[in-house]
Amino acid sequence: MPEKLLVPSIEQRIAGMLEVTRRMKDESEGRKKGKIRPTVTISREFGCEAFPMAERLKEILDRQSGESWVIMDKGLLEEAAKRLDVSTEVFNSLGHRPRFLDDMIATLTPHWKSERDYFRILCDQIASLADAGNVILIGRGSTVITQSMANCFHFRIYASHEYKVRSIARRAKLPLQEAEHLVERKQKERDRFIRDFLDRDISDLSLYHLAFNNDRNSSDLIARSIADYLVARKGG
C-alpha cells in the first residue's frame, strides 16, 4: 500500500515500543518521587506531514528533557496488539466492517470479539502509554481518549486540499490524481472511525491546545512551537 511509504518500517521502531514498556514498569517508582512526564497527542488531516514533524519534535524534546521520548503511531500500537495476541488485521479493519455483522456474529458464538471489544483494548493501550509520559501519540483517537488526563497536551495539524495532495504524491510516489483519491478516501475513513467509536468530531478545535496550518508552517517550525509551548506550560 502506498501509505506504508509515509512512515519508517516497523522494524526500525520496535526499540521505541520496548522503551515505553520498560518505562511503564518503572512508572510506579517515578510516581512515588513525584515525577510526572508530559504526553503529546497529534491529530492531523490525512496528507499533513505529522510523522516528519513528530520525529523532529522527539529530537528537540530528547535534548530539552535529557530523557528519551517515543513516537507511538498506528504501526507501533498494532505491534503492541500482536504481542497481546490481538490480530493486526482486526486493528487494520477497525471502523470498516459493517456494525450489523458484529452483532450478527456475536449472537452465533460467545468467542467472537466485536470491533468495540478490540477498540477498548486500543483505548487501554493509549491511556497507559499517555500516563507513562514522554510519548508522542499520533492519531487513533488518542486526542479524544486522553482529554481528561492532566499531563496530556493536544495539537492539530491541518492543511489545504492542494497541499495534502502534493505532499502525498511526493512522499508516496504517486500520480497527483491517485494521491487525491487517497487523501479523500483516508480522510473519510478517519472521520468515520472517530465518529463511530468516540462520538466526536476530531476537527473540533476545542479539543486542542494549539492548531497549525501545514501550508504556512514547516514540520520544523511546528515541532519547535510545540516544544516551546510545553516549556512555557511547565514554567507556568
C-alpha positions as CSV (number, residue, x, y, z in Angstrom):
1,M,0.0,0.0,0.0
2,P,1.3,3.5,-0.9
3,E,0.6,4.9,2.6
4,K,3.1,2.5,4.1
5,L,5.8,4.6,2.5
6,L,4.8,7.6,4.6
7,V,6.4,6.3,7.8
8,P,9.6,4.3,8.5
9,S,9.2,0.5,8.6
10,I,8.0,-1.0,11.9
11,E,11.3,-2.9,12.3
12,Q,13.1,0.5,12.7
13,R,10.9,1.5,15.6
14,I,10.4,-1.6,17.7
15,A,13.0,-0.3,20.1
16,G,10.7,2.6,20.9
17,M,7.9,0.3,22.0
18,L,10.3,-1.6,24.2
19,E,11.5,1.7,25.8
20,V,7.9,2.6,26.6
21,T,7.3,-0.9,28.1
22,R,10.4,-0.5,30.3
23,R,9.3,3.0,31.4
24,M,5.8,1.8,32.2
25,K,7.3,-0.9,34.5
26,D,9.3,1.8,36.3
27,E,6.4,4.2,36.4
28,S,5.2,3.4,39.9
29,E,8.6,4.3,41.3
30,G,8.7,7.6,39.4
31,R,5.2,8.4,40.8
32,K,6.5,7.9,44.3
33,K,9.2,10.5,43.6
34,G,6.6,12.9,42.3
35,K,7.8,12.9,38.7
36,I,5.0,13.5,36.1
37,R,6.0,13.2,32.5
38,P,4.0,15.0,29.8
39,T,2.5,13.3,26.8
40,V,1.8,14.9,23.4
41,T,-1.1,13.9,21.1
42,I,-1.0,14.8,17.4
43,S,-4.2,14.8,15.3
44,R,-3.8,15.5,11.6
45,E,-5.7,15.6,8.4
46,F,-4.5,12.9,6.1
47,G,-1.7,14.3,3.9
48,C,-0.3,16.6,6.6
49,E,3.3,15.8,7.5
50,A,2.7,14.6,11.1
51,F,5.3,11.9,11.2
52,P,8.3,14.0,10.0
53,M,7.1,16.7,12.5
54,A,7.0,14.1,15.3
55,E,10.5,12.9,14.5
56,R,11.8,16.5,14.8
57,L,9.8,17.1,18.0
58,K,11.3,13.9,19.5
59,E,14.8,15.2,18.8
60,I,14.0,18.5,20.5
61,L,12.3,17.0,23.5
62,D,15.0,14.4,24.0
63,R,17.5,17.3,24.2
64,Q,15.4,19.6,26.3
65,S,14.4,17.0,28.9
66,G,17.5,14.9,29.0
67,E,15.2,11.8,28.7
68,S,14.1,9.6,25.8
69,W,10.8,10.3,24.1
70,V,9.0,7.8,22.0
71,I,6.7,8.2,18.9
72,M,3.7,5.8,19.0
73,D,1.6,5.7,15.9
74,K,-0.8,3.1,14.4
75,G,2.1,0.8,13.4
76,L,3.5,0.5,16.9
77,L,0.1,0.2,18.5
78,E,-0.6,-2.7,16.2
79,E,2.7,-4.3,17.1
80,A,1.8,-4.0,20.8
81,A,-1.5,-5.6,19.9
82,K,0.2,-8.5,18.3
83,R,2.2,-9.0,21.5
84,L,-1.1,-9.3,23.3
85,D,-2.3,-11.9,20.7
86,V,-4.6,-9.4,19.1
87,S,-4.8,-9.7,15.3
88,T,-3.2,-6.9,13.3
89,E,-5.8,-7.5,10.6
90,V,-8.6,-6.6,13.1
91,F,-6.9,-3.3,14.0
92,N,-6.4,-2.6,10.3
93,S,-10.1,-3.0,9.7
94,L,-11.4,-1.2,12.7
95,G,-14.2,1.1,11.5
96,H,-14.5,-0.6,8.1
97,R,-16.7,-3.7,8.8
98,P,-20.5,-3.1,9.0
99,R,-21.7,-3.0,12.6
100,F,-24.6,-5.3,11.9
101,L,-22.0,-8.1,11.0
102,D,-20.6,-7.8,14.5
103,D,-24.0,-8.0,16.1
104,M,-25.0,-11.0,14.0
105,I,-21.8,-13.0,14.6
106,A,-21.9,-12.1,18.3
107,T,-25.3,-14.0,18.5
108,L,-23.7,-17.1,17.0
109,T,-20.6,-17.6,19.1
110,P,-19.6,-16.4,22.5
111,H,-15.9,-16.4,21.4
112,W,-16.4,-13.6,18.8
113,K,-14.9,-10.2,19.8
114,S,-16.6,-7.3,18.3
115,E,-14.8,-4.2,16.9
116,R,-15.8,-2.4,20.1
117,D,-14.0,-5.0,22.2
118,Y,-10.8,-4.5,20.3
119,F,-11.2,-0.8,20.4
120,R,-11.4,-0.9,24.2
121,I,-8.1,-2.7,24.1
122,L,-6.7,0.0,21.9
123,C,-8.0,2.7,24.3
124,D,-6.4,0.9,27.3
125,Q,-3.1,0.8,25.4
126,I,-3.3,4.5,24.6
127,A,-4.3,5.6,28.1
128,S,-1.4,3.5,29.6
129,L,1.1,5.0,27.3
130,A,-0.1,8.5,27.9
131,D,0.0,8.0,31.6
132,A,3.7,6.8,31.4
133,G,4.6,10.1,29.7
134,N,7.4,11.2,27.3
135,V,5.3,9.8,24.5
136,I,4.1,11.4,21.2
137,L,0.9,9.7,20.3
138,I,-0.2,10.1,16.6
139,G,-3.8,9.5,15.7
140,R,-6.1,6.6,16.6
141,G,-8.3,8.9,18.6
142,S,-5.6,9.5,21.2
143,T,-6.6,13.2,21.5
144,V,-10.1,12.3,22.5
145,I,-9.2,9.3,24.6
146,T,-6.8,11.3,26.7
147,Q,-8.8,14.5,27.0
148,S,-9.2,14.2,30.8
149,M,-5.6,13.4,31.5
150,A,-3.8,16.4,33.1
151,N,-0.3,15.5,31.7
152,C,-1.6,15.4,28.1
153,F,-1.3,18.2,25.5
154,H,-3.1,18.1,22.3
155,F,-2.2,19.5,18.9
156,R,-3.9,19.5,15.5
157,I,-2.3,19.8,12.0
158,Y,-4.5,20.8,9.1
159,A,-3.8,22.0,5.5
160,S,-5.4,22.9,2.2
161,H,-6.5,20.1,-0.1
162,E,-3.9,21.1,-2.6
163,Y,-1.1,20.9,0.0
164,K,-2.2,17.4,1.2
165,V,-2.4,16.0,-2.3
166,R,1.0,17.3,-3.3
167,S,2.5,16.0,-0.1
168,I,1.1,12.5,-0.5
169,A,2.1,12.4,-4.2
170,R,5.7,13.3,-3.3
171,R,6.1,11.1,-0.2
172,A,4.2,8.1,-1.5
173,K,5.5,8.5,-5.1
174,L,2.0,8.6,-6.6
175,P,0.5,10.5,-9.6
176,L,-1.5,13.6,-8.4
177,Q,-4.8,12.1,-9.3
178,E,-4.2,8.9,-7.4
179,A,-2.9,10.9,-4.5
180,E,-6.1,13.0,-4.5
181,H,-8.3,9.9,-4.3
182,L,-6.1,8.5,-1.5
183,V,-6.4,11.7,0.5
184,E,-10.2,11.9,0.1
185,R,-10.7,8.2,1.0
186,K,-8.4,8.1,4.0
187,Q,-9.8,11.3,5.5
188,K,-13.3,9.9,5.3
189,E,-12.2,6.7,7.0
190,R,-10.5,8.7,9.8
191,D,-13.5,10.9,10.4
192,R,-15.8,7.9,10.4
193,F,-13.6,6.0,12.8
194,I,-13.6,8.8,15.4
195,R,-17.3,9.4,15.0
196,D,-18.4,5.8,15.2
197,F,-16.2,4.8,18.2
198,L,-15.8,8.0,20.2
199,D,-18.8,10.0,19.0
200,R,-16.7,13.2,18.5
201,D,-15.7,15.4,15.6
202,I,-11.9,15.2,15.5
203,S,-11.8,18.6,13.7
204,D,-13.4,20.3,16.7
205,L,-10.7,22.9,17.7
206,S,-11.9,22.9,21.3
207,L,-10.1,19.6,21.7
208,Y,-6.7,21.1,21.2
209,H,-4.2,23.4,22.9
210,L,-2.9,24.6,19.6
211,A,-3.6,24.0,15.8
212,F,-1.2,24.5,13.0
213,N,-1.7,25.2,9.3
214,N,0.8,22.9,7.5
215,D,0.6,25.2,4.4
216,R,2.2,28.0,6.3
217,N,4.3,26.1,8.9
218,S,7.0,23.7,8.2
219,S,7.5,20.5,10.2
220,D,10.5,22.0,12.0
221,L,8.6,25.2,12.9
222,I,5.6,23.2,14.3
223,A,7.9,20.9,16.3
224,R,9.8,23.9,17.8
225,S,6.5,25.7,18.6
226,I,5.1,22.6,20.4
227,A,8.3,22.1,22.4
228,D,8.3,25.8,23.4
229,Y,4.7,25.5,24.4
230,L,5.5,22.6,26.7
231,V,8.3,24.5,28.3
232,A,6.0,27.6,28.8
233,R,3.2,25.4,30.3
234,K,5.7,23.8,32.7
235,G,7.0,27.1,33.8
236,G,3.6,28.5,34.2
